[in-house]
Amino acid sequence: MRDLASCFGEYAVQVSDAASCSSYANYSCISPAKYNTGPEPIDGFYVLVMVDSELGLVLGDMAGEAVAKKLKTGTPAAKFSLVSRREHFCGNTLYLTKAQFSDSGTSHDILIRCSGENEGLKHPILSVCIDKKMVIRVKRLQWNFRGNQTIFVDGLQVDLMWDVHDWFFNPASGYAVFMFRTRSGMDSRLWLEEKLVQKEQENVEFSLLIYASKTP
């Protein structure tokens, strides 16, 4: 791990928003960051965002050391929730990732597979499994290349949407898109008792967007 003192490209920015009466401060260091195949750093960086003197965002493997050296002991951390995540996969037609659909839920294994039935990939089938349990199975994928279905995870309604059009009709790009999006009861109920309205509004929706390519 790169020592914090050797981080030469360190930045600190503070902004005040008169409209919301809030102040923001950003501390970051990404110059020594290491990258894999994508634009997102994987090691050797940190990003800290303060909102009204509360720690609102912490990213990077160097973040812990940065918090200890730059912020006062006992700095409060703002309540936060992950609202979206995006991933890119390439090669083959089997994709595996993990996702937690709510703050109080557990992490789930997600498996997306495009395979053939009896005749190889001539008649491809799309299947999605969560924790080794199949939640959707789409036959005649070249005709049903777009669609959506509602599934339930941790008692939450999750909209699962897929678009694999480019796998078949635009091989130059060849990207498929899969989205998992949670929704609160407010989206599906015609009415709610007053006591339940506030509880439903506190639920934060989460979305996982996956771009997948058959070729590297």
ROGU-821020 format. One record per residue (C-alpha): residue in one letter; y, x, z. Coordinates in nm, 3 decimals, padded with zeros to 5 digits. Layout:
N
  res       py       px       pz
    a        Y        X        Z
...
//
This chain:
216
  res       py       px       pz
    m   00.000   00.000   00.000
    r   00.347   00.132  -00.087
    d   00.557   00.199   00.223
    l   00.859  -00.028   00.256
    a   01.095   00.268   00.293
    s   00.999   00.394  -00.053
    c   01.100   00.071  -00.223
    f   01.403   00.173  -00.432
    g   01.455  -00.154  -00.622
    e   01.535  -00.367  -00.320
    y   01.765  -00.667  -00.357
    a   01.936  -00.907  -00.117
    v   02.127  -01.213  -00.238
    q   02.297  -01.480  -00.029
    v   02.418  -01.809  -00.176
    s   02.596  -02.105  -00.015
    d   02.556  -02.456  -00.156
    a   02.863  -02.662  -00.069
    a   02.706  -02.984  -00.196
    s   02.409  -02.966   00.042
    c   02.583  -02.761   00.314
    s   02.293  -02.514   00.302
    s   02.285  -02.137   00.272
    y   02.016  -01.931   00.100
    a   01.930  -01.563   00.130
    n   01.682  -01.378  -00.086
    y   01.528  -01.037  -00.008
    s   01.296  -00.887  -00.264
    c   01.140  -00.566  -00.390
    i   00.932  -00.568  -00.710
    s   01.004  -00.228  -00.867
    p   00.682  -00.063  -00.738
    a   00.474  -00.376  -00.811
    k   00.141  -00.350  -00.989
    y   00.031  -00.599  -01.254
    n  -00.300  -00.708  -01.397
    t  -00.303  -00.880  -01.737
    g  -00.033  -01.138  -01.668
    p   00.336  -01.133  -01.579
    e   00.279  -01.200  -01.208
    p   00.262  -00.898  -00.972
    i  -00.059  -00.858  -00.773
    d   00.028  -00.571  -00.538
    g   00.315  -00.358  -00.411
    f   00.592  -00.620  -00.375
    y   00.752  -00.876  -00.148
    v   00.985  -01.176  -00.179
    l   01.150  -01.343   00.121
    v   01.370  -01.652   00.099
    m   01.575  -01.774   00.394
    v   01.710  -02.131   00.403
    d   01.968  -02.201   00.676
    s   01.846  -01.895   00.869
    e   01.485  -02.017   00.853
    l   01.209  -01.833   00.670
    g   01.125  -02.064   00.380
    l   00.915  -01.850   00.144
    v   00.701  -01.539   00.192
    l   00.526  -01.370  -00.100
    g   00.356  -01.036  -00.156
    d   00.136  -00.788   00.026
    m   00.444  -00.606   00.166
    a   00.598  -00.924   00.307
    g   00.466  -00.878   00.661
    e   00.627  -00.536   00.698
    a   00.950  -00.662   00.541
    v   00.970  -00.954   00.786
    a   00.918  -00.720   01.082
    k   01.186  -00.473   00.969
    k   01.453  -00.700   00.822
    l   01.447  -01.018   01.026
    k   01.513  -01.077   01.391
    t   01.218  -01.132   01.621
    g   01.153  -01.502   01.661
    t   01.310  -01.605   01.330
    p   01.194  -01.965   01.279
    a   00.978  -02.049   00.978
    a   01.066  -02.363   00.784
    k   00.800  -02.626   00.727
    f   00.666  -02.587   00.375
    s   00.391  -02.713   00.144
    l   00.251  -02.578  -00.180
    v   00.345  -02.829  -00.450
    s   00.210  -02.663  -00.765
    r   00.003  -02.374  -00.894
    r  -00.068  -02.249  -01.246
    e  -00.358  -02.035  -01.362
    h  -00.459  -01.876  -01.694
    f  -00.818  -01.811  -01.801
    c  -00.953  -01.655  -02.117
    g  -01.294  -01.579  -02.262
    n  -01.608  -01.791  -02.255
    t  -01.602  -02.162  -02.169
    l  -01.672  -02.142  -01.797
    y  -01.382  -02.136  -01.550
    l  -01.400  -02.116  -01.172
    t  -01.115  -02.141  -00.923
    k  -01.027  -02.277  -00.579
    a  -00.771  -02.535  -00.468
    q  -00.654  -02.705  -00.151
    f  -00.519  -03.050  -00.232
    s  -00.338  -03.114   00.097
    d  -00.206  -02.919   00.395
    s  -00.473  -03.066   00.621
    g  -00.755  -03.042   00.366
    t  -01.004  -02.767   00.300
    s  -01.030  -02.528   00.008
    h  -01.258  -02.655  -00.270
    d  -01.447  -02.475  -00.547
    i  -01.356  -02.610  -00.892
    l  -01.581  -02.541  -01.190
    i  -01.485  -02.636  -01.547
    r  -01.751  -02.595  -01.813
    c  -01.766  -02.671  -02.185
    s  -02.127  -02.666  -02.303
    g  -02.354  -02.828  -02.558
    e  -02.634  -03.076  -02.517
    n  -02.959  -03.010  -02.704
    e  -02.777  -02.862  -03.007
    g  -02.567  -02.593  -02.847
    l  -02.192  -02.615  -02.899
    k  -02.226  -02.838  -03.206
    h  -02.177  -03.138  -02.978
    p  -01.976  -02.999  -02.685
    i  -01.956  -03.167  -02.347
    l  -01.688  -03.115  -02.085
    s  -01.793  -03.124  -01.721
    v  -01.590  -03.066  -01.406
    c  -01.751  -03.000  -01.070
    i  -01.591  -02.982  -00.725
    d  -01.800  -02.808  -00.460
    k  -02.101  -02.818  -00.697
    k  -02.072  -03.196  -00.735
    m  -01.996  -03.325  -01.085
    v  -01.687  -03.547  -01.088
    i  -01.649  -03.605  -01.464
    r  -01.862  -03.559  -01.774
    v  -01.706  -03.610  -02.117
    k  -01.935  -03.636  -02.421
    r  -01.823  -03.614  -02.786
    l  -01.545  -03.385  -02.674
    q  -01.419  -03.325  -03.027
    w  -01.325  -03.696  -03.036
    n  -01.234  -03.737  -02.669
    f  -01.022  -03.424  -02.663
    r  -00.754  -03.587  -02.446
    g  -00.802  -03.808  -02.145
    n  -00.761  -03.867  -01.775
    q  -00.965  -03.995  -01.485
    t  -00.900  -04.061  -01.118
    i  -01.123  -03.887  -00.866
    f  -01.116  -03.873  -00.486
    v  -01.096  -03.549  -00.288
    d  -01.048  -03.537   00.090
    g  -00.968  -03.909   00.079
    l  -00.685  -03.849  -00.170
    q  -00.650  -03.992  -00.518
    v  -00.641  -03.706  -00.769
    d  -00.554  -03.759  -01.133
    l  -00.762  -03.525  -01.350
    m  -00.619  -03.482  -01.701
    w  -00.750  -03.270  -01.988
    d  -00.628  -03.175  -02.335
    v  -00.864  -02.957  -02.540
    h  -00.721  -03.048  -02.881
    d  -00.636  -02.688  -02.973
    w  -00.992  -02.573  -02.905
    f  -01.100  -02.770  -03.212
    f  -00.794  -02.819  -03.432
    n  -00.569  -02.521  -03.364
    p  -00.798  -02.221  -03.319
    a  -00.506  -01.979  -03.368
    s  -00.384  -02.056  -03.016
    g  -00.701  -02.216  -02.883
    y  -00.562  -02.316  -02.543
    a  -00.690  -02.609  -02.343
    v  -00.494  -02.759  -02.055
    f  -00.639  -02.912  -01.739
    m  -00.433  -03.067  -01.460
    f  -00.528  -03.189  -01.115
    r  -00.249  -03.392  -00.954
    t  -00.267  -03.566  -00.620
    r  -00.080  -03.888  -00.559
    s   00.013  -04.074  -00.246
    g  -00.064  -04.435  -00.168
    m   00.291  -04.523  -00.273
    d   00.183  -04.475  -00.635
    s  -00.108  -04.717  -00.620
    r  -00.015  -04.990  -00.371
    l   00.197  -05.295  -00.448
    w   00.333  -05.309  -00.094
    l   00.317  -05.124   00.234
    e   00.397  -05.216   00.590
    e   00.719  -05.057   00.713
    k   00.533  -04.826   00.954
    l   00.320  -04.690   00.672
    v   00.607  -04.625   00.431
    q   00.740  -04.321   00.619
    k   00.390  -04.176   00.659
    e   00.318  -04.215   00.288
    q   00.651  -04.056   00.192
    e   00.569  -03.750   00.405
    n   00.263  -03.675   00.190
    v   00.354  -03.401  -00.056
    e   00.200  -03.425  -00.401
    f   00.020  -03.117  -00.529
    s  -00.066  -03.019  -00.885
    l  -00.294  -02.750  -01.027
    l  -00.238  -02.662  -01.392
    i  -00.498  -02.455  -01.576
    y  -00.459  -02.298  -01.921
    a  -00.791  -02.195  -02.070
    s  -00.876  -02.003  -02.386
    k  -01.223  -01.950  -02.535
    t  -01.125  -01.607  -02.665
    p  -00.971  -01.309  -02.480
//
